[in-house]
Amino acid sequence: MKLNARDARAFFAKPDPTRAGLLIYGPDPMRIAMRRQEVIAALIGPKGEEEMRLTRISAADLRKDPAMLADAIKAQSFFSGPRVAFVEDATDTLAKTISAAMEDWREGDATVIVTAGQLTPRSSLRKFFEGHTIAYAAAIYADPPSRDEIESDLRKAGITNISSDAMTDLLDLGRTLEPGDFRQTIEKLSLYKLSDSNPVSPEDVAACAPMTSEAAIDDALDIVAEGRFSEIGPIMTRLEGQGVAAVRLIIGATQHFRRLHAAASDPRGVEAGIAGARPPVPFMRKDRLSRQAKAWGAMKLEQAMKILTDTDLQLRSAKPTPDMALVERALIRLSMMNRR
């Protein structure tokens, strides 16, 4: 049977041991691994592996010895409890082997968990699990975690008191971080708030979030917008070391100053302009961007955007000037403008 996204999340959290097996497939190995770990842990518990109730079988080993899976399904452990036979990185070449091993599955046998990469609708492995009466197939796509998923992860980490602004920031992080990094952020947040009964705040989230290249670019743009020109050299060296391209930096700067200009020109006031920005400004940055927009004013921001546009055109020309040097010069000019 085929599981939709909602039913799959429910099954991962609380799998039914009377089901013969589960195929988890998709394009992102990290997301597949996380879901596989979750469902296996839910089936056999924290001591399942040390009690030898988990049998791991690689695709290569199963090709060499097709009887391995059938033996693992029927094998008995010295310890009581549910068992799992896990086949990793399966492909369609193993579809017949897996289907033959599961043919005589009976309740009390090991649950078969199979992981695979991206499978087309014509995949024989996918067709077998989707057509099985007591086995499931679940596709895992590279979508950001939903609010329900994040709330579930927070509860598992022991975090139940979180402000709405902090939740908004976590949703933003979920869209930018890799799944493993996002899970580590939540784990770090649970330790950070240990024995602290106050609600999780945006500042708490910021303290636990990893420094991504996007965050480093935000730091650089804050330095420029606040006129701290002496700090531009070191932050540019850091960005270049992280592999940030000059074009990406100039695009980010243009978006930043365009947002400030829209806020400074908003007839309702700067705060209203920042609050109504699209995409939304993260809560923890609203006050800072409001201060920047007020300090610059609409007229100076128009001049800043002209400098950025000219720099963007120079980057796309055939001139031999090094790209990062060109961008650094433009950013220094901008930072000096805010000091006049």
Legacy VTK file of the C-alpha trace (Angstrom):
# vtk DataFile Version 3.0
C-alpha trace
ASCII
DATASET POLYDATA
POINTS 340 float
0.000 0.000 0.000
1.072 3.546 -0.689
1.340 5.943 2.252
0.698 9.641 1.730
2.871 12.165 3.586
0.544 12.532 6.569
-0.036 8.791 7.046
3.678 8.137 6.587
4.594 10.532 9.419
2.082 8.803 11.699
3.439 5.357 10.776
7.071 6.402 11.318
6.214 7.628 14.801
4.092 4.602 15.730
4.608 1.694 13.294
2.263 -1.286 13.321
4.293 -4.489 14.023
1.601 -6.556 12.270
2.643 -5.001 8.941
5.111 -7.091 6.937
7.362 -4.289 5.796
8.020 -0.757 4.680
9.854 0.700 1.693
11.257 4.216 2.241
12.558 5.860 -0.915
13.413 9.301 -2.258
16.162 11.580 -3.592
17.700 12.705 -0.275
19.785 10.043 1.560
19.865 12.101 4.797
16.076 12.369 4.992
15.744 8.653 4.178
18.247 7.746 6.922
16.448 9.886 9.509
13.067 8.315 8.760
14.553 4.837 8.745
16.171 5.445 12.139
12.888 6.764 13.512
10.763 3.825 12.414
13.289 1.174 13.469
13.691 2.779 16.900
9.908 2.870 17.289
9.668 -0.824 16.385
12.439 -2.377 18.464
13.053 0.243 21.155
16.341 1.688 22.448
17.856 -1.720 23.313
16.744 -3.569 20.198
20.112 -3.538 18.464
22.119 -4.682 21.487
19.541 -7.447 22.025
20.224 -8.579 18.443
16.682 -7.872 17.280
17.966 -5.856 14.323
19.576 -7.487 11.292
21.326 -5.146 8.862
21.747 -6.344 5.282
23.462 -4.322 2.584
22.212 -4.515 -0.977
25.563 -5.923 -2.116
25.466 -8.741 0.476
21.895 -9.625 -0.446
22.837 -9.935 -4.101
25.599 -12.374 -3.155
23.367 -14.395 -0.821
19.649 -14.033 -1.677
18.669 -16.273 1.274
19.943 -13.739 3.837
16.683 -11.789 4.012
14.437 -14.856 4.281
16.650 -16.206 7.083
16.579 -12.863 8.902
12.784 -12.676 8.682
12.328 -16.084 10.316
15.304 -16.004 12.721
14.585 -15.862 16.458
16.448 -13.724 18.992
17.498 -14.767 22.483
15.451 -11.789 23.661
11.722 -11.320 23.275
10.287 -8.388 21.369
9.715 -7.178 17.795
12.486 -7.754 15.263
13.548 -5.856 12.154
15.354 -6.994 9.010
16.793 -3.872 7.407
17.910 -3.813 3.761
19.897 -0.697 2.858
20.201 1.000 -0.556
18.077 -1.522 -2.443
17.436 -1.223 -6.169
15.058 -2.859 -8.637
17.564 -5.680 -9.135
16.579 -6.921 -5.656
12.811 -6.709 -6.183
12.403 -10.445 -6.880
14.661 -11.433 -3.980
12.772 -9.233 -1.523
9.342 -10.294 -2.768
10.308 -13.978 -2.528
11.611 -13.521 1.033
8.388 -11.769 2.109
6.098 -14.287 0.428
5.733 -16.465 3.543
5.736 -13.603 6.053
3.612 -14.319 9.129
2.757 -12.186 12.145
5.618 -12.471 14.634
8.265 -12.506 11.894
10.731 -9.650 11.576
9.400 -6.470 9.987
11.211 -5.782 6.727
12.473 -2.203 6.338
13.922 -1.369 2.924
15.510 1.928 1.892
16.133 3.024 -1.684
16.964 6.090 -3.721
14.626 7.785 -6.142
12.237 5.245 -7.737
10.011 5.901 -10.735
6.360 4.768 -10.803
7.477 1.886 -13.047
9.966 0.613 -10.473
9.411 -3.079 -9.757
10.475 -2.627 -6.117
8.063 0.229 -5.606
5.249 -1.637 -7.374
5.746 -4.653 -5.117
5.401 -2.676 -1.874
2.574 -0.475 -3.169
0.664 -3.546 -4.284
1.262 -5.573 -1.099
-1.742 -5.985 1.201
0.218 -5.715 4.471
3.294 -3.726 3.471
3.754 -0.040 2.787
5.713 2.250 0.479
6.500 5.821 1.545
8.160 8.474 -0.614
10.326 11.042 1.170
10.857 14.274 -0.719
13.194 17.191 -0.045
10.432 19.365 1.404
11.084 21.532 4.472
9.566 20.231 7.713
5.991 21.311 8.385
4.892 23.084 11.552
3.403 19.792 12.833
6.713 17.987 12.280
8.700 20.698 14.045
6.276 20.715 16.983
6.561 16.926 17.190
10.380 17.116 17.182
10.247 19.786 19.898
8.019 17.615 22.089
10.377 14.674 21.671
13.230 16.942 22.744
11.255 17.978 25.831
10.448 21.507 24.615
6.795 22.395 25.166
6.948 26.113 25.923
7.891 28.150 22.858
6.877 31.637 21.783
5.151 32.185 18.441
8.044 34.351 17.202
10.570 31.618 18.059
8.416 29.086 16.204
8.416 31.373 13.157
12.220 31.474 13.274
12.380 27.677 13.541
10.129 27.386 10.485
12.551 29.690 8.622
15.511 27.574 9.755
13.721 24.423 8.611
13.607 25.855 5.086
17.324 26.683 4.974
19.109 23.978 6.996
19.796 20.389 6.009
17.646 17.893 7.987
20.560 16.681 10.124
21.630 20.245 10.964
18.059 21.181 11.852
17.682 18.183 14.158
20.980 19.066 15.862
19.701 22.619 16.340
16.614 21.318 18.165
18.759 19.002 20.298
21.072 21.897 21.137
18.039 24.042 21.969
16.730 21.404 24.394
20.078 21.418 26.233
20.263 25.206 26.129
16.831 25.466 27.804
17.439 22.677 30.324
16.009 23.691 33.713
14.794 26.975 32.184
11.003 27.304 32.470
10.800 30.493 30.382
9.371 30.165 26.852
11.874 29.615 24.045
12.586 33.042 22.547
13.955 34.096 19.149
17.225 34.926 20.924
17.418 31.320 22.193
16.896 30.021 18.657
19.566 32.384 17.313
22.025 31.216 19.990
21.576 27.569 18.967
21.304 27.935 15.188
24.414 27.043 13.163
26.250 29.749 11.279
25.245 29.182 7.644
26.595 31.066 4.666
23.248 32.927 4.551
23.749 34.038 8.147
27.310 35.116 7.336
25.996 37.185 4.406
23.445 38.798 6.745
26.303 39.661 9.114
28.252 41.258 6.260
25.260 43.306 5.111
24.593 44.506 8.660
28.220 45.644 8.877
27.816 47.606 5.621
24.412 49.096 6.479
25.648 50.193 9.910
28.761 51.914 8.562
31.321 49.599 10.225
33.676 49.764 7.250
36.746 48.555 9.189
35.074 45.129 9.602
34.372 44.597 5.900
37.800 43.140 5.051
37.679 40.313 7.633
34.060 39.356 6.837
34.823 39.279 3.094
37.774 36.948 3.753
35.457 34.707 5.777
32.778 34.666 3.070
35.314 33.879 0.359
36.625 31.023 2.516
33.098 29.629 2.754
32.855 29.620 -1.034
30.324 32.452 -1.314
30.393 33.814 -4.865
30.643 37.541 -5.585
27.414 37.475 -7.621
25.540 35.840 -4.750
26.824 38.509 -2.371
25.835 41.396 -4.641
22.362 39.885 -5.141
21.975 39.546 -1.376
23.114 43.153 -0.869
20.669 44.405 -3.509
17.787 42.547 -1.852
18.794 43.875 1.567
18.974 47.518 0.489
15.817 47.216 -1.610
14.014 45.976 1.509
15.379 48.904 3.525
14.292 51.330 0.784
10.764 49.895 0.719
10.524 50.280 4.496
11.953 53.811 4.485
9.477 54.813 1.736
6.432 53.217 3.345
3.856 55.951 4.132
2.770 54.014 7.242
6.254 54.220 8.732
9.447 52.145 8.774
8.196 49.590 11.316
5.075 48.910 9.247
7.217 48.572 6.120
9.484 46.009 7.785
6.485 44.131 9.246
4.836 43.924 5.819
7.974 42.907 3.897
7.816 39.898 1.590
9.432 37.480 2.170
8.862 38.149 5.879
11.740 39.486 7.968
12.674 37.065 10.803
11.445 38.425 14.136
14.934 38.723 15.616
16.050 40.997 12.739
13.059 43.360 12.553
14.341 45.929 15.043
17.797 45.945 13.501
16.526 46.463 9.956
14.156 49.182 11.185
17.108 51.055 12.698
19.089 50.684 9.490
16.236 51.973 7.314
15.752 55.012 9.567
19.479 55.784 9.617
19.770 55.713 5.824
16.559 57.322 4.671
14.934 56.772 1.279
17.195 59.162 -0.682
20.493 57.595 0.415
19.076 54.113 -0.126
18.267 55.030 -3.739
21.914 56.046 -4.200
23.033 52.774 -2.579
20.942 50.707 -4.981
22.452 52.577 -7.931
25.959 51.627 -6.716
24.889 48.005 -6.352
23.279 47.946 -9.810
26.429 49.390 -11.399
28.569 46.820 -9.549
26.299 43.998 -10.704
26.700 45.154 -14.314
30.492 45.283 -13.925
30.504 41.731 -12.539
28.705 40.545 -15.662
31.051 42.386 -18.020
34.275 41.036 -19.531
36.542 43.341 -17.511
39.485 41.570 -15.811
38.881 43.059 -12.321
38.666 40.310 -9.631
35.000 39.846 -8.696
35.380 39.818 -4.913
37.618 42.901 -4.998
34.964 44.696 -7.035
32.231 43.780 -4.555
34.385 44.671 -1.544
35.067 48.113 -3.003
31.321 48.684 -3.517
30.500 47.605 0.030
33.157 49.904 1.495
31.669 52.797 -0.509
28.227 51.990 0.885
29.453 51.754 4.464
31.198 55.145 4.103
27.957 56.692 2.796
26.170 55.902 6.044
28.865 57.721 8.040
28.368 60.998 6.211
LINES 1 341
340 0 1 2 3 4 5 6 7 8 9 10 11 12 13 14 15 16 17 18 19 20 21 22 23 24 25 26 27 28 29 30 31 32 33 34 35 36 37 38 39 40 41 42 43 44 45 46 47 48 49 50 51 52 53 54 55 56 57 58 59 60 61 62 63 64 65 66 67 68 69 70 71 72 73 74 75 76 77 78 79 80 81 82 83 84 85 86 87 88 89 90 91 92 93 94 95 96 97 98 99 100 101 102 103 104 105 106 107 108 109 110 111 112 113 114 115 116 117 118 119 120 121 122 123 124 125 126 127 128 129 130 131 132 133 134 135 136 137 138 139 140 141 142 143 144 145 146 147 148 149 150 151 152 153 154 155 156 157 158 159 160 161 162 163 164 165 166 167 168 169 170 171 172 173 174 175 176 177 178 179 180 181 182 183 184 185 186 187 188 189 190 191 192 193 194 195 196 197 198 199 200 201 202 203 204 205 206 207 208 209 210 211 212 213 214 215 216 217 218 219 220 221 222 223 224 225 226 227 228 229 230 231 232 233 234 235 236 237 238 239 240 241 242 243 244 245 246 247 248 249 250 251 252 253 254 255 256 257 258 259 260 261 262 263 264 265 266 267 268 269 270 271 272 273 274 275 276 277 278 279 280 281 282 283 284 285 286 287 288 289 290 291 292 293 294 295 296 297 298 299 300 301 302 303 304 305 306 307 308 309 310 311 312 313 314 315 316 317 318 319 320 321 322 323 324 325 326 327 328 329 330 331 332 333 334 335 336 337 338 339
